[in-house]
């Protein structure tokens, strides 16, 4: 019964294992391990006892009331066969080891030998090659020495510690078996012999082990309270054309609205309109099934138009938030679709520049050139464009690159579990970088857990929607998949709109309003400040002191609220804060981030100084963690000396368009001066290091010894 829940491939392996058991095909080493030596060649008796043991385990597993009890039952069964075991739970590419009470003490001793708990090591599947192979191939995998895998977790273990690990874990080989339920991989059962006597032939135990693994998956999921898979609806009756026409022409279609929020401060910037069916109009259907039925009846265009009309009418109480409308390609490809859509939203009293059309992924894009032409017509009417479900379906990167949408909405399947998947995090970071270069904002869809939300914020994702932020809401009457609210619910929210995008190729250089804090009397002339900076830097070789001098002299000419300098760590592809002033200096100095993130990364990649009058409106905008979202102006100055890109100089003033062209030019000149002095200081440090160390070994040389010795002796004499 448990095995029937496994995948077809796992069923096949388990079925073959059962046939081995029934026919008594155990080799000698397995008989010895089980303590079931054949008596007078009575293989049938041996098979019966093996089946009884497995049957007993199956009954107990079905009655297990907790995961710990489940581990105890399976581990006890394996221990009777002379086998030790861990259950390895997989979540994305993260690994967590579980052990029953018998093995928990041994696992604690392993952690004492390693000097830290396994949970602190951030274990991944690739940490244990045998686990990685079993998980990636969905096949049993073997490892010659499990203790070596533990020893390799830390590179500094002594030979004594390695011997202790080998004594604790055992010297024999290990076997990893995938634990599945349906098509889902739950984890890996990691087993190894309890003694060298049982290590002769682990493969001989494989049939028995596969049956145990086949029972673990469904039970592990059940005890976590995981939901059962939804029943298939393939046999459900389709909606008739008459029923669909009544739905399209009547009032059965409803619109639920799900907020799209700025993740940092939970301000609502938009609402996505979601099509729902009024229960009184017939049996509720999911939107996907509804459109499938309409497509089969040739009524998809009519249904899409009806959904659009209903959605636009619902936008009355959502201003000033931006309204996101889903629209299919066939609707867009209709003649005069841009004019039709413009009339529709204008009749509802909604300006077109407050509408974003989400191109649905239900259909592949056969003619990208035609889609570009359609998008151009829509933009001419004031609409903005979003590509929905990027990373899945038909929303290919080629379509995104050619259409150059204003918004990229990352597919919910890519977001789910991102906190435990390095590959998904890497894809999201690449989309952030991609969106920055094509001037598109990135929105994460389907954020369902606080852990995923925190991960997205750490990666630099600025906007998102999902149930962990706010569930879809509806006014009037309740429908499936939406929370019923009063109209006052919208008015009570803190709402803004997505501002128009900033063209990164032509940064704002608006002459700013004079800053009250920047009085004329407090400012020095630019030549005088540059001269003072040059004199101060002539004999300075300390990089930190150079940055301090530059920051001090620059603020005499261009007063700022905050100033920060980032060093470019090209090896790890990240920015490391080197200097900061202002009220957010502490937060800035703690914020190490990727070179692909934020307007700082965008300006660094472009290599050209930038004056952003509204930094928060830029598609690449990313906030410093633990700081509030505020309207701000930024000067972004790449620090470049020759062919060396050293870092970034960022100047900030609160408010919009606060830096003038003169401020921008002055900061740029100081940036050139700072880059040259900083690079010289780095070269001086490098020459000093080479003079004091051996080129081959990197160890300190005799010159260092003489200089250090003189200093230490002089210090000892002074202190007596």
Helices and strands as residue ranges (DSSP letters): G 3-5, H 8-22, H 28-34, H 43-63, H 67-80, E 83-91, E 94-98, H 101-114, G 118-121, G 125-127, H 129-137, E 141-143, H 146-151, H 159-169, E 174-181, E 184-193, G 196-199, G 202-205, H 206-223, H 241-249, E 253-262, E 267-277, G 279-281, H 287-297, H 300-313, G 314-317, E 322-327, H 329-332, H 337-347, G 352-354, E 355-359, H 368-380, E 384-390, H 397-403, E 407-410, H 412-415, G 418-420, H 422-437, E 441-444, H 450-459, E 463-464, E 473-475, E 483-485, H 488-491, G 520-522, H 526-537, H 543-557, E 562-569, E 574-582, H 585-589, E 593-594, H 598-606, E 610-612, G 615-617, E 632-641, E 644-654, H 661-692, H 702-718
